[in-house]
Amino acid sequence: MAEKVVIIGSGPSGWTAAIYAARAELTPLVYEGESTSENSDAGRPPLGQLFLTTEVENYPGFPVGHLHGYLDSAIDASIAYLRFPKPEGDDKHGVTGPDLMLLMKQQALNFGTRVVGEDIVAVDFDQRPFKLFTSGGKTVETETVIIATGASANYLGLESEARYKNHGVSACAVCDGALPRFRNKPLVVVGGGDSAVEEADFLSKFASKVFLVHRREELRASKIMQQRAINNPKIEITWNHALAEVLGEEKLGVTGARLESTVGKGSRRVDASGVFLAIGHTPNTAFLKGKLQMNAKGYLVWTKPQRTYTSVEGVFAAGDVADDYYRQAITAAGTGCMAALDAERYLAAKGL
C-alpha cells in the first residue's frame, strides 16, 4: 500500500512538514538521511545544517535562559544521545542548533511521524503512486512527496576551515554575526559577489573591522553593491588575495587568517575572530536532475506563487531547496508548514 506523504529531508522545513502532516493524520514517513561523514562533510547531515551550528539566537521562542532542565525531560532517550554537551555559562544559553533540531524531531515523533535513517537516491515521478529508491536498496511508493533536502553552503575545502567550523568559521552572517564572539572584533569575509558584500556590510554593524577578501582586482558584485562596500569605512577590501589558512587555537577558536596573494606577492596574516565564507550555496537536488523544474542555480522552482507546488503535481518543495534568497531556519519552517497543508489539500481533492 502506498504511503500518503513521504518527506525527504530533516531540517526545519522537513520536521515542520512532518508535524503538520502527522496532526492531519497523514502518518508521514520522513527519510532523514544517513548519518555518514560524507553527508556531514557535504553539509547535509541528518537534522540539517542547524545540527552543525552551535548557538541559535534568531529562532523565535528560545530566549536566553536555562533550557537544559527542560530539554532533559522533553527529548526522548532514544534520540537524546545526539545532544551536544552542556555549554559553559549556561545562564546565558538559549538553544543550540542540535538541541533545536532534536526538539523539532521529538515533536514530530510525538504525533506519530515515522523516521528512516536512509537517503533517497533516485525518484520516479512518471507513474503514480510515485516511486522513491533508498540508499538501503528499498523502493517506497507514495501518493505525495515533500522535498526538504535543503542547500549546502560552499566551502573552500581547507583542513583548517573544517577544524574551526562553528568555532569562528561560518557561512551565514545573518545567522551568526551578532554572536558575542564576533562583536567589536575584526572579521574576514571571503568572496566577491553581491552575497559577499551583503555579508560584509551586515557584519560591519557588529565588527570593529571587516576584511573583504577577493581573489581578483574587481568585485563581481553589482555596481551599487560595490560602491556600498567601498563607501563603508569599516570594510577593507583586500584585492588579489585568497584564504590560504584559518588560524586559531583550540579553546579560543579562530584568531586570524593567512591570506595568499594571487599575483605572486607572498602572503600576509590578519588578526580576526571570525572567517565568513560567502561563496554561494549548492542545493541538494542532484538526485532530482531531470525530474523537476529547477532554476539556473539548481534550486527547485515553485510553479505557482504562494504555493509550494513543483513542476510535478503532488510533489512539493519546502525550505532552502527552493529558496536561494532568505535561507533562514524560520523561513524554512514556514514553508514546511505550507508544503504539508498543500499536500493535505491535494490528497483531499483526490479523495486519497
C-alpha positions as CSV (number, residue, x, y, z in Angstrom):
1,M,0.0,0.0,0.0
2,A,1.3,3.4,-0.9
3,E,2.3,6.0,1.7
4,K,0.2,9.2,1.8
5,V,3.1,11.5,2.2
6,V,6.9,11.0,2.3
7,I,9.1,13.8,3.4
8,I,12.7,13.8,2.1
9,G,15.0,15.8,4.4
10,S,15.1,16.5,8.2
11,G,15.9,20.2,8.7
12,P,13.4,22.8,10.0
13,S,11.2,22.5,6.9
14,G,11.1,18.7,7.0
15,W,10.2,18.5,10.7
16,T,7.6,21.2,10.4
17,A,6.0,19.5,7.5
18,A,6.0,16.3,9.5
19,I,4.3,17.9,12.5
20,Y,1.5,19.3,10.3
21,A,1.1,16.2,8.3
22,A,1.1,14.0,11.4
23,R,-1.5,16.2,13.1
24,A,-3.6,15.8,10.0
25,E,-3.5,12.1,10.4
26,L,-1.5,11.5,7.2
27,T,1.0,9.3,9.0
28,P,4.1,10.9,7.3
29,L,7.2,9.0,6.7
30,V,10.5,11.0,6.9
31,Y,13.7,10.0,5.2
32,E,16.2,12.0,7.4
33,G,19.3,10.8,5.6
34,E,22.2,8.6,6.5
35,S,24.5,9.6,9.4
36,T,27.7,9.4,7.4
37,S,30.9,11.5,7.3
38,E,30.2,12.1,3.6
39,N,26.8,13.7,4.3
40,S,28.2,15.7,7.2
41,D,31.2,17.0,5.2
42,A,28.9,18.0,2.4
43,G,26.7,20.0,4.8
44,R,23.7,17.7,4.6
45,P,23.7,15.7,7.8
46,P,20.5,14.2,9.3
47,L,18.7,17.0,11.2
48,G,20.0,19.6,8.6
49,Q,22.6,22.3,8.7
50,L,21.4,23.6,12.1
51,F,22.8,20.3,13.5
52,L,26.2,21.7,12.6
53,T,25.6,25.0,14.3
54,T,26.2,25.9,17.9
55,E,24.3,28.9,19.3
56,V,20.9,29.9,17.7
57,E,19.7,33.3,18.7
58,N,17.3,34.2,15.9
59,Y,14.7,31.4,16.1
60,P,11.6,32.7,18.0
61,G,10.6,31.1,21.3
62,F,14.1,30.3,22.6
63,P,15.3,33.4,24.6
64,V,18.3,33.4,26.7
65,G,17.8,31.4,29.8
66,H,18.0,28.0,31.5
67,L,16.8,25.4,29.0
68,H,18.7,22.3,29.9
69,G,16.5,21.0,32.6
70,Y,13.5,21.3,30.3
71,L,15.4,19.7,27.4
72,D,16.4,16.8,29.6
73,S,12.7,15.9,30.0
74,A,11.4,17.0,26.6
75,I,13.7,14.9,24.5
76,D,13.2,11.1,24.5
77,A,16.2,9.0,25.5
78,S,16.1,7.2,22.1
79,I,17.4,10.4,20.4
80,A,18.9,12.4,23.4
81,Y,22.3,10.8,22.8
82,L,22.7,13.1,19.8
83,R,22.7,16.2,22.0
84,F,25.9,18.3,22.4
85,P,27.5,18.7,25.9
86,K,26.1,21.4,28.1
87,P,27.8,24.7,27.0
88,E,29.8,26.7,29.5
89,G,28.0,29.6,31.1
90,D,24.6,28.0,30.7
91,D,22.9,31.1,32.3
92,K,23.5,32.8,29.0
93,H,22.5,29.9,26.9
94,G,19.3,29.9,24.8
95,V,19.3,26.9,22.5
96,T,21.9,25.2,20.3
97,G,21.3,24.1,16.8
98,P,21.4,20.4,17.7
99,D,19.0,20.9,20.6
100,L,16.6,22.9,18.4
101,M,16.6,20.2,15.8
102,L,16.1,17.4,18.3
103,L,13.2,19.3,19.8
104,M,11.6,19.6,16.4
105,K,12.2,15.9,15.7
106,Q,10.7,14.9,19.1
107,Q,7.6,17.0,18.4
108,A,7.1,15.2,15.1
109,L,7.6,11.8,16.7
110,N,5.1,12.7,19.4
111,F,2.4,12.9,16.8
112,G,3.3,9.6,15.1
113,T,5.8,10.6,12.4
114,R,7.9,7.6,11.3
115,V,11.6,8.1,10.5
116,V,14.0,6.2,8.4
117,G,17.7,6.9,8.6
118,E,18.4,6.5,4.9
119,D,18.9,8.8,1.8
120,I,16.6,8.9,-1.2
121,V,19.0,8.4,-4.1
122,A,16.6,8.3,-7.0
123,V,12.9,9.0,-7.8
124,D,10.3,8.0,-10.4
125,F,7.7,10.7,-10.8
126,D,6.4,9.4,-14.2
127,Q,4.0,7.0,-12.6
128,R,1.5,7.1,-9.7
129,P,1.9,6.3,-7.0
130,F,5.4,7.8,-7.1
131,K,8.4,5.6,-6.5
132,L,11.3,6.5,-4.3
133,F,14.5,4.5,-4.2
134,T,16.5,4.4,-0.9
135,S,20.2,4.1,-0.2
136,G,19.4,0.8,1.5
137,G,18.1,-0.7,-1.7
138,K,14.4,-0.4,-1.0
139,T,11.6,1.0,-3.1
140,V,8.9,3.2,-1.5
141,E,5.6,4.1,-3.1
142,T,3.8,7.3,-2.1
143,E,0.9,9.5,-3.3
144,T,2.7,12.8,-2.4
145,V,6.3,13.9,-1.8
146,I,7.6,16.9,0.1
147,I,11.2,17.7,-0.9
148,A,13.0,19.3,2.1
149,T,16.6,18.5,1.4
150,G,18.0,22.0,1.8
151,A,21.1,23.6,0.4
152,S,24.7,23.2,1.5
153,A,27.0,26.2,2.0
154,N,30.1,26.1,-0.2
155,Y,33.4,26.0,1.5
156,L,36.9,26.1,0.1
157,G,37.8,22.6,1.4
158,L,40.7,23.7,3.7
159,E,41.6,21.4,6.6
160,S,41.8,24.4,8.9
161,E,38.5,25.7,7.7
162,A,36.8,22.4,8.7
163,R,38.6,22.4,12.0
164,Y,37.2,25.7,13.2
165,K,33.7,25.4,11.6
166,N,31.2,26.8,14.2
167,H,34.2,28.0,16.3
168,G,34.7,31.2,14.3
169,V,34.2,29.8,10.7
170,S,30.7,30.4,9.4
171,A,28.8,30.6,6.1
172,C,25.9,32.7,7.4
173,A,26.5,36.3,8.7
174,V,22.8,36.8,9.4
175,C,22.7,33.6,11.4
176,D,25.9,34.1,13.4
177,G,27.2,37.7,13.0
178,A,25.6,39.1,16.2
179,L,27.0,36.5,18.5
180,P,29.2,37.8,21.3
181,R,32.4,36.2,19.9
182,F,32.2,38.4,16.8
183,R,31.2,41.7,18.4
184,N,33.8,44.6,18.3
185,K,36.3,42.2,16.7
186,P,37.9,42.2,13.2
187,L,36.3,39.7,10.9
188,V,37.1,38.2,7.5
189,V,34.6,37.7,4.6
190,V,35.7,35.7,1.6
191,G,34.0,36.3,-1.7
192,G,33.4,39.0,-4.3
193,G,29.7,38.8,-5.3
194,D,26.6,40.5,-4.1
195,S,26.2,38.0,-1.2
196,A,29.8,38.7,0.0
197,V,29.2,42.4,0.0
198,E,25.9,42.0,1.8
199,E,27.6,39.8,4.4
200,A,30.4,42.3,4.9
201,D,28.0,45.2,5.2
202,F,25.9,43.3,7.7
203,L,28.9,42.3,9.8
204,S,30.2,45.8,9.9
205,K,27.3,46.6,12.2
206,F,29.0,44.4,14.9
207,A,32.6,44.1,14.0
208,S,35.4,46.6,14.6
209,K,36.6,46.0,11.0
210,V,35.8,43.7,8.1
211,F,38.4,42.4,5.7
212,L,36.6,41.6,2.4
213,V,38.9,39.2,0.7
214,H,38.6,38.7,-3.1
215,R,41.0,36.8,-5.4
216,R,40.7,39.4,-8.2
217,E,41.2,43.1,-8.5
218,E,37.5,43.8,-9.2
219,L,34.4,42.6,-7.3
220,R,31.8,40.5,-9.2
221,A,29.0,42.3,-7.2
222,S,26.7,44.8,-8.9
223,K,28.0,48.3,-9.2
224,I,25.7,49.6,-6.5
225,M,26.8,46.9,-4.1
226,Q,30.5,47.5,-5.0
227,Q,30.0,51.2,-4.1
228,R,28.4,50.2,-0.8
229,A,31.5,48.2,0.2
230,I,33.9,51.0,-0.9
231,N,31.9,53.6,1.0
232,N,31.8,51.6,4.2
233,P,34.6,52.9,6.5
234,K,34.6,49.6,8.4
235,I,35.2,47.5,5.3
236,E,38.7,47.0,3.9
237,I,38.7,45.3,0.5
238,T,41.7,43.0,0.2
239,W,42.3,42.7,-3.5
240,N,44.1,39.8,-5.3
241,H,44.2,37.5,-2.2
242,A,42.7,34.2,-1.3
243,L,42.2,32.5,2.0
244,A,45.0,30.0,2.5
245,E,44.6,29.0,6.1
246,V,42.3,29.7,9.0
247,L,44.4,30.4,12.1
248,G,43.2,29.6,15.6
249,E,43.6,27.9,19.0
250,E,41.6,25.0,20.4
251,K,39.9,27.0,23.2
252,L,39.6,30.4,21.5
253,G,38.6,29.2,18.1
254,V,39.5,31.4,15.2
255,T,42.2,34.0,15.9
256,G,43.2,35.1,12.4
257,A,43.7,34.1,8.7
258,R,46.6,33.7,6.4
259,L,45.9,35.3,3.0
260,E,47.9,34.3,-0.1
261,S,48.5,36.7,-2.9
262,T,47.0,35.6,-6.2
263,V,49.5,37.7,-8.1
264,G,52.7,36.3,-6.7
265,K,53.3,38.8,-3.8
266,G,53.5,36.3,-1.0
267,S,51.2,36.0,2.0
268,R,50.0,38.1,4.9
269,R,48.3,37.4,8.2
270,V,45.3,39.3,9.5
271,D,44.0,39.0,13.1
272,A,40.3,38.1,13.2
273,S,37.9,36.3,15.5
274,G,35.8,35.1,12.6
275,V,36.0,33.9,9.0
276,F,32.8,34.0,6.9
277,L,32.6,32.2,3.6
278,A,30.3,33.9,1.1
279,I,31.0,31.9,-2.0
280,G,27.5,30.5,-2.5
281,H,25.3,27.5,-1.8
282,T,24.6,24.3,-3.6
283,P,21.0,23.0,-3.4
284,N,20.8,19.3,-2.5
285,T,18.9,18.4,-5.7
286,A,21.4,16.2,-7.6
287,F,19.1,13.1,-7.2
288,L,16.3,15.1,-8.8
289,K,18.0,16.2,-12.0
290,G,15.7,15.9,-15.0
291,K,12.8,15.0,-12.7
292,L,11.7,18.5,-11.5
293,Q,12.0,22.0,-12.9
294,M,15.0,23.9,-11.4
295,N,16.4,27.4,-11.9
296,A,19.8,28.1,-13.2
297,K,21.4,27.5,-9.8
298,G,19.7,24.1,-9.3
299,Y,17.1,25.2,-6.9
300,L,13.6,23.8,-7.2
301,V,11.1,26.1,-8.8
302,W,7.7,26.9,-7.2
303,T,5.4,26.9,-10.2
304,K,2.6,28.8,-8.5
305,P,3.0,32.0,-6.4
306,Q,2.5,31.5,-2.7
307,R,2.3,27.7,-3.1
308,T,4.9,25.0,-2.7
309,Y,3.9,23.3,-5.9
310,T,6.7,21.9,-8.1
311,S,6.5,21.1,-11.8
312,V,5.1,17.6,-10.9
313,E,1.6,17.6,-9.5
314,G,1.7,16.0,-6.0
315,V,5.3,16.9,-5.4
316,F,6.0,19.8,-3.1
317,A,9.2,21.7,-2.1
318,A,10.0,23.3,1.2
319,G,12.9,25.1,2.8
320,D,16.2,26.1,1.3
321,V,16.0,23.6,-1.5
322,A,13.6,26.1,-3.1
323,D,14.9,29.3,-1.6
324,D,18.1,30.9,-2.8
325,Y,17.3,34.3,-1.2
326,Y,16.4,34.0,2.5
327,R,17.9,30.7,3.6
328,Q,16.9,31.0,7.3
329,A,15.6,28.4,9.7
330,I,12.4,30.3,10.4
331,T,11.5,30.8,6.7
332,A,12.3,27.1,6.0
333,A,9.9,26.1,8.9
334,G,7.2,28.3,7.4
335,T,7.4,26.7,4.0
336,G,7.4,23.3,5.7
337,C,4.0,24.2,7.1
338,M,2.8,25.4,3.7
339,A,4.0,22.2,1.9
340,A,2.2,19.9,4.4
341,L,-1.0,21.9,4.0
342,D,-0.6,21.8,0.2
343,A,-0.1,18.0,0.4
344,E,-3.1,17.6,2.7
345,R,-5.4,19.6,0.4
346,Y,-4.1,17.8,-2.7
347,L,-4.9,14.4,-1.1
348,A,-8.3,15.5,0.0
349,A,-9.1,16.8,-3.6
350,K,-8.1,13.4,-5.0
351,G,-10.1,11.5,-2.4
352,L,-7.0,9.8,-1.0
